Amino acid sequence: MQKLFLLLLFLIPLNTMAQSKYHAINKVSDDLYFMRYDSSQAKSTIVEFEDFIALIELPIKDEGGSARNLKDHSQAAEQVIVSLKYYFPEKPLKYLIHSHWHPHSISSVKPFISKGITLISTKSNFEKMKEFVDSVSITNYGRYIQFVEGDSLIIDDQKNKIVAYRFQQKDFPNTPTSDYLYFYLPKYNFLHCGCMYNKWDGEPIDGKELLTGREEDLNRFLAYKKIKPSYLIRLTNEKIEINNMQPYFSLENVVKNGIRVSDIVQTYLTIDEQILFEKRDSLLKEITSKNIPTSVFNTAVYQCLGKKKLKKALSFAQIQVMLRPSDPNAWDSLGEVYYFLGEKVLAKLYEKQSLLISPSFSGGGEAVWQKDLVEHQKIWEKLN
């Protein structure tokens, strides 16, 4: 008995180690799967075809548009490839597809194209991705890079189908990049919308669910294409939904009954600058009692900066810090306003505070502020 017990103790860590080599893959429906990551709160979608599989999104690094120093997470990507070979030994990965350039959509390229796996992207997104895809790889494996240049691109066979729809920021202004790809799966009537659906999971805002601009754009796109999907696939792993997808009626409900972010922002933008300063305590009480999210005031900061209303931007940045003193982005926004005002000593102080809270925070800092200031100065010239 003692020998058996020791043998079992020996086998348990080996079994655990074997399991940890592979990402968790869960079946959603026939020929459709989600893959989870230990390093990210996001997920990939796997679509199975007759003779191959396609991978939608590669969120190894859970960072959005604030990501700096983009890099190819090649070692982690190799683990993804190994996982897919383990779960689908008879079907090679043929396509790596992604919606936009942010790392929570695409965190690696070279390990895939160097193995003859086709990357499907857009030209404008790939221009940004060149920060981590070296020119030698592009020269050697460029034939495995395919762009969606028109309205759409289709991958299909008798077993399954993906329709990659391309749309642009100029038509849908809340899109996080200059263009973006949605993926419609007609076999299931699912739409992979990625981070274009930022479903509010906080407390109701003044009794209502928050409606973001991205959700409004998503709804307009679906109406334009006359698509009414049964479920929407987001990048985020769902906390409540059992099948890890959002039912379409959730989007319908917030569009119909929600409170628009832009309306909340406008409400506070209309407040006189002096009142923002003198009545700050009463405003903070109102904001707290109504559960107004701090992101509203971050938006107000940058709208004020765009109109060269720097003192008003400062009031909103200070309010945001008071509401969320543990948020590194709030301190960074405050630092950026002071940088625009020419108060570089204070700006550096708040940059340090941001990094004290989160040493890995990469969404701002003096280098970013300088670029922003140059862009805003161009905008301000047009205001005169």
C-alpha positions as CSV (number, residue, x, y, z in Angstrom):
1,M,0.0,0.0,0.0
2,Q,2.8,2.4,0.9
3,K,4.5,1.7,-2.5
4,L,1.3,2.4,-4.3
5,F,0.8,5.7,-2.4
6,L,4.4,6.8,-3.3
7,L,3.8,5.9,-6.9
8,L,0.6,8.0,-7.0
9,L,2.5,10.9,-5.5
10,F,5.1,10.6,-8.2
11,L,2.5,10.5,-11.0
12,I,0.3,13.5,-9.9
13,P,2.9,16.2,-10.7
14,L,3.7,14.6,-14.1
15,N,0.0,14.5,-15.0
16,T,-0.4,18.2,-13.9
17,M,2.7,19.1,-15.9
18,A,1.4,17.4,-19.0
19,Q,-2.0,19.2,-18.7
20,S,-0.4,22.6,-18.2
21,K,1.5,22.3,-21.5
22,Y,-1.8,22.9,-23.4
23,H,-4.3,25.7,-23.4
24,A,-7.8,24.8,-22.3
25,I,-10.1,24.3,-25.3
26,N,-13.9,24.0,-24.8
27,K,-16.4,22.9,-27.3
28,V,-19.2,25.5,-28.0
29,S,-21.1,23.8,-30.8
30,D,-20.3,21.3,-33.6
31,D,-17.0,22.4,-35.1
32,L,-16.7,25.5,-32.9
33,Y,-14.5,25.9,-29.9
34,F,-13.1,28.6,-27.5
35,M,-9.5,28.5,-26.3
36,R,-8.5,30.2,-23.0
37,Y,-5.2,31.7,-21.8
38,D,-3.6,31.9,-18.4
39,S,-1.9,35.1,-19.4
40,S,-5.0,36.9,-20.6
41,Q,-8.7,37.5,-19.7
42,A,-9.5,37.1,-23.4
43,K,-10.2,34.1,-25.6
44,S,-9.6,32.7,-29.1
45,T,-12.3,31.1,-31.3
46,I,-11.5,28.0,-33.2
47,V,-13.5,27.1,-36.3
48,E,-13.2,23.6,-37.7
49,F,-13.4,22.9,-41.4
50,E,-13.3,19.7,-43.4
51,D,-9.5,19.5,-43.7
52,F,-8.2,22.3,-41.5
53,I,-8.9,24.7,-38.6
54,A,-8.9,28.5,-38.4
55,L,-8.0,30.5,-35.3
56,I,-9.8,33.8,-34.7
57,E,-7.8,36.2,-32.4
58,L,-4.6,35.5,-30.6
59,P,-4.8,37.4,-27.3
60,I,-1.7,36.2,-25.6
61,K,-1.1,39.7,-24.1
62,D,-4.2,41.3,-22.6
63,E,-3.5,44.9,-23.8
64,G,-5.6,47.3,-25.8
65,G,-4.8,50.5,-27.7
66,S,-2.6,51.8,-24.9
67,A,0.0,49.1,-25.5
68,R,3.5,50.4,-26.2
69,N,6.7,48.5,-27.2
70,L,4.8,46.0,-29.3
71,K,6.6,42.6,-29.5
72,D,6.1,39.2,-31.0
73,H,5.3,36.8,-28.1
74,S,6.7,34.0,-30.1
75,Q,7.4,31.5,-27.3
76,A,3.8,31.7,-26.1
77,A,2.6,31.4,-29.7
78,E,4.5,28.1,-30.0
79,Q,2.5,26.8,-27.1
80,V,-0.7,27.8,-28.9
81,I,0.5,25.9,-32.0
82,V,1.3,22.8,-29.8
83,S,-2.1,23.0,-28.1
84,L,-3.9,23.1,-31.4
85,K,-1.9,20.1,-32.7
86,Y,-2.7,18.2,-29.5
87,Y,-6.5,18.8,-29.8
88,F,-6.7,18.6,-33.6
89,P,-4.0,16.1,-34.6
90,E,-5.6,15.4,-38.0
91,K,-6.3,19.0,-39.0
92,P,-3.6,21.6,-39.4
93,L,-4.1,25.3,-38.6
94,K,-4.5,27.0,-41.9
95,Y,-5.5,30.5,-41.0
96,L,-4.8,33.0,-38.2
97,I,-7.4,35.7,-38.3
98,H,-7.6,38.8,-36.2
99,S,-9.8,41.9,-35.9
100,H,-7.3,44.7,-35.2
101,W,-3.7,45.3,-34.2
102,H,-4.1,45.6,-30.4
103,P,-2.3,42.8,-28.5
104,H,-5.5,41.4,-27.1
105,S,-6.4,40.6,-30.7
106,I,-3.0,39.7,-32.1
107,S,0.2,39.1,-30.0
108,S,2.3,37.1,-32.4
109,V,2.9,36.5,-36.1
110,K,6.2,35.0,-37.1
111,P,5.8,31.5,-35.6
112,F,2.6,31.1,-37.7
113,I,3.7,32.5,-41.1
114,S,7.0,30.8,-40.9
115,K,5.1,27.5,-40.7
116,G,3.0,28.3,-43.8
117,I,-0.1,29.4,-41.8
118,T,-1.8,32.3,-43.5
119,L,-2.4,35.5,-41.5
120,I,-5.5,37.4,-42.5
121,S,-5.4,41.0,-41.6
122,T,-5.9,44.5,-43.1
123,K,-3.2,46.7,-44.6
124,S,-3.6,49.5,-42.0
125,N,-3.5,47.1,-39.1
126,F,-0.5,45.3,-40.5
127,E,1.3,48.7,-40.9
128,K,1.2,49.0,-37.1
129,M,2.1,45.3,-36.6
130,K,5.4,45.9,-38.4
131,E,6.6,47.2,-35.1
132,F,7.0,43.5,-34.1
133,V,7.0,41.7,-37.4
134,D,10.6,42.0,-38.8
135,S,11.2,42.9,-42.4
136,V,13.2,39.7,-43.0
137,S,10.1,37.6,-42.0
138,I,7.9,39.7,-44.2
139,T,10.3,39.2,-47.1
140,N,10.6,35.4,-46.5
141,Y,7.0,34.6,-45.6
142,G,5.0,37.5,-47.1
143,R,3.1,35.1,-49.3
144,Y,1.4,33.9,-46.2
145,I,0.0,37.3,-45.4
146,Q,-3.4,38.1,-46.8
147,F,-5.3,41.4,-46.6
148,V,-9.1,42.0,-46.6
149,E,-9.1,45.0,-48.9
150,G,-12.7,45.3,-49.9
151,D,-16.0,44.8,-48.0
152,S,-15.4,41.2,-47.0
153,L,-13.4,37.9,-47.4
154,I,-14.9,34.4,-47.2
155,I,-13.3,31.2,-46.0
156,D,-15.6,28.2,-46.6
157,D,-16.0,24.6,-47.5
158,Q,-18.9,22.1,-47.3
159,K,-18.4,21.9,-43.5
160,N,-18.2,25.5,-42.3
161,K,-17.9,29.2,-43.3
162,I,-16.3,32.4,-42.0
163,V,-17.2,35.8,-43.5
164,A,-14.7,38.5,-42.5
165,Y,-16.4,41.9,-42.8
166,R,-14.1,44.9,-43.0
167,F,-15.3,48.3,-41.8
168,Q,-13.6,51.6,-41.2
169,Q,-13.4,54.2,-38.4
170,K,-14.5,57.0,-40.7
171,D,-17.9,55.2,-41.0
172,F,-18.1,53.9,-37.5
173,P,-16.2,56.5,-35.4
174,N,-16.0,54.5,-32.2
175,T,-13.9,51.8,-33.8
176,P,-10.6,51.5,-31.9
177,T,-8.4,51.3,-35.0
178,S,-8.6,52.8,-38.5
179,D,-10.3,49.7,-39.7
180,Y,-11.5,46.5,-38.1
181,L,-12.8,43.0,-39.0
182,Y,-16.0,41.3,-37.7
183,F,-16.4,37.6,-38.3
184,Y,-19.8,36.2,-39.1
185,L,-20.3,32.4,-38.7
186,P,-23.5,31.6,-40.7
187,K,-23.6,27.9,-39.7
188,Y,-24.4,29.0,-36.2
189,N,-25.7,32.6,-36.8
190,F,-23.0,33.9,-34.5
191,L,-21.0,37.1,-34.9
192,H,-17.5,37.5,-33.5
193,C,-17.4,41.2,-32.6
194,G,-14.4,41.2,-30.3
195,C,-13.9,44.3,-28.2
196,M,-16.5,46.3,-30.1
197,Y,-19.0,45.1,-27.5
198,N,-18.0,46.5,-24.2
199,K,-21.0,45.3,-22.2
200,W,-21.4,47.2,-19.0
201,D,-21.1,44.9,-16.0
202,G,-21.0,47.5,-13.3
203,E,-23.8,49.0,-11.2
204,P,-26.7,50.6,-13.1
205,I,-26.0,54.2,-14.1
206,D,-28.8,56.3,-12.6
207,G,-30.9,53.2,-12.9
208,K,-29.9,52.2,-16.4
209,E,-27.3,50.1,-18.2
210,L,-24.5,52.1,-19.9
211,L,-24.6,52.2,-23.7
212,T,-21.2,52.8,-25.2
213,G,-20.4,54.3,-28.6
214,R,-18.9,51.0,-29.7
215,E,-22.2,49.2,-29.0
216,E,-24.0,51.8,-31.0
217,D,-21.6,51.3,-33.9
218,L,-22.0,47.5,-33.7
219,N,-25.8,47.9,-33.7
220,R,-25.6,50.1,-36.8
221,F,-23.4,47.7,-38.6
222,L,-25.7,44.8,-38.0
223,A,-28.7,46.8,-39.2
224,Y,-26.7,47.9,-42.3
225,K,-25.8,44.2,-43.1
226,K,-29.3,43.0,-42.1
227,I,-27.7,40.4,-39.7
228,K,-29.5,39.5,-36.5
229,P,-27.2,37.0,-34.8
230,S,-28.4,34.7,-32.1
231,Y,-25.2,35.3,-30.1
232,L,-22.3,37.7,-30.1
233,I,-18.7,36.5,-29.4
234,R,-16.6,39.0,-27.5
235,L,-12.9,38.8,-26.7
236,T,-13.6,38.8,-23.0
237,N,-14.3,35.6,-21.2
238,E,-17.9,36.0,-20.0
239,K,-18.4,36.0,-16.2
240,I,-22.1,35.0,-16.2
241,E,-23.0,33.5,-19.6
242,I,-22.6,29.7,-19.5
243,N,-21.8,29.4,-23.2
244,N,-19.2,32.2,-23.0
245,M,-21.2,34.3,-25.5
246,Q,-23.6,37.2,-25.2
247,P,-27.2,36.7,-26.4
248,Y,-28.2,39.2,-29.1
249,F,-31.1,40.5,-27.0
250,S,-28.6,41.9,-24.5
251,L,-27.4,44.3,-27.2
252,E,-30.9,45.0,-28.3
253,N,-31.9,45.8,-24.7
254,V,-29.1,48.3,-24.0
255,V,-29.6,50.0,-27.4
256,K,-33.3,50.5,-26.6
257,N,-33.2,51.2,-22.9
258,G,-29.6,52.1,-22.0
259,I,-28.1,55.5,-21.1
260,R,-25.6,56.8,-23.7
261,V,-22.0,57.6,-22.6
262,S,-22.0,60.6,-24.9
263,D,-25.1,62.0,-23.3
264,I,-23.5,61.7,-19.8
265,V,-20.3,63.3,-21.0
266,Q,-22.3,66.1,-22.6
267,T,-24.2,66.8,-19.3
268,Y,-20.9,67.4,-17.5
269,L,-19.3,69.3,-20.4
270,T,-22.0,71.9,-20.2
271,I,-21.2,72.7,-16.5
272,D,-19.5,76.0,-16.1
273,E,-15.8,75.9,-15.4
274,Q,-16.2,77.9,-12.2
275,I,-18.9,75.6,-10.9
276,L,-16.7,72.6,-11.5
277,F,-14.2,74.1,-9.2
278,E,-16.5,75.7,-6.5
279,K,-19.1,72.9,-6.3
280,R,-16.8,70.0,-6.6
281,D,-17.9,68.2,-3.4
282,S,-21.6,68.3,-4.3
283,L,-20.7,67.1,-7.8
284,L,-18.7,64.2,-6.4
285,K,-21.7,63.2,-4.2
286,E,-24.0,63.3,-7.2
287,I,-21.5,61.3,-9.4
288,T,-21.1,58.7,-6.6
289,S,-24.8,58.3,-5.9
290,K,-25.6,57.8,-9.6
291,N,-22.7,55.4,-10.2
292,I,-21.3,57.5,-13.0
293,P,-18.2,55.7,-14.3
294,T,-14.9,57.5,-14.1
295,S,-14.3,56.8,-17.8
296,V,-16.9,59.5,-18.5
297,F,-14.5,62.1,-17.0
298,N,-11.5,60.7,-18.8
299,T,-13.5,61.2,-22.0
300,A,-14.4,64.7,-20.9
301,V,-10.7,65.5,-20.3
302,Y,-9.7,64.7,-23.8
303,Q,-12.8,66.4,-25.4
304,C,-11.7,69.5,-23.5
305,L,-8.1,69.2,-24.7
306,G,-9.4,68.9,-28.2
307,K,-11.1,72.2,-27.9
308,K,-8.2,73.8,-26.1
309,K,-10.2,74.2,-22.9
310,L,-7.2,73.3,-20.7
311,K,-8.4,74.5,-17.3
312,K,-11.7,72.7,-17.7
313,A,-9.8,69.6,-18.7
314,L,-7.8,70.0,-15.5
315,S,-11.0,70.1,-13.4
316,F,-12.2,66.8,-15.0
317,A,-8.8,65.2,-14.6
318,Q,-8.8,66.2,-10.9
319,I,-12.3,64.8,-10.4
320,Q,-11.3,61.5,-12.0
321,V,-8.3,61.2,-9.6
322,M,-10.6,61.9,-6.6
323,L,-13.0,59.2,-7.8
324,R,-10.4,56.6,-8.6
325,P,-7.1,57.4,-6.7
326,S,-5.9,53.8,-7.3
327,D,-6.2,54.1,-11.1
328,P,-2.9,54.6,-12.8
329,N,-4.6,55.9,-16.0
330,A,-6.4,58.7,-13.9
331,W,-3.0,60.0,-12.7
332,D,-1.6,59.7,-16.1
333,S,-4.4,61.8,-17.6
334,L,-3.8,64.4,-14.9
335,G,-0.1,64.4,-15.7
336,E,-0.9,64.9,-19.4
337,V,-3.1,67.9,-18.7
338,Y,-0.4,69.5,-16.7
339,Y,2.1,68.7,-19.5
340,F,-0.2,70.5,-22.0
341,L,-0.3,73.5,-19.5
342,G,3.5,73.6,-19.5
343,E,3.7,72.5,-15.8
344,K,6.2,69.7,-16.5
345,V,7.4,69.4,-12.9
346,L,3.8,68.5,-11.8
347,A,3.3,66.3,-14.9
348,K,6.4,64.2,-14.1
349,L,5.2,63.9,-10.4
350,Y,1.9,62.4,-11.6
351,E,3.6,60.2,-14.1
352,K,5.6,58.8,-11.2
353,Q,2.4,58.3,-9.2
354,S,0.9,56.3,-12.1
355,L,4.0,54.0,-12.2
356,L,4.0,53.6,-8.4
357,I,0.5,52.2,-8.5
358,S,1.3,50.0,-11.5
359,P,4.9,49.7,-12.6
360,S,3.8,47.9,-15.8
361,F,1.4,50.7,-16.8
362,S,2.2,51.5,-20.5
363,G,-0.6,53.7,-21.5
364,G,1.0,57.1,-21.3
365,G,4.0,59.0,-19.9
366,E,6.0,62.0,-21.2
367,A,6.9,60.5,-24.6
368,V,3.2,59.8,-25.3
369,W,2.1,63.2,-24.1
370,Q,4.6,64.9,-26.4
371,K,3.1,63.1,-29.4
372,D,-0.4,64.0,-28.3
373,L,0.6,67.6,-27.8
374,V,1.9,67.9,-31.3
375,E,-1.3,66.4,-32.7
376,H,-3.5,68.7,-30.6
377,Q,-1.5,71.7,-31.7
378,K,-2.5,70.9,-35.3
379,I,-6.1,70.6,-34.2
380,W,-5.9,73.9,-32.3
381,E,-4.6,75.7,-35.4
382,K,-7.9,74.8,-37.1
383,L,-9.9,76.2,-34.3
384,N,-8.5,79.8,-34.8
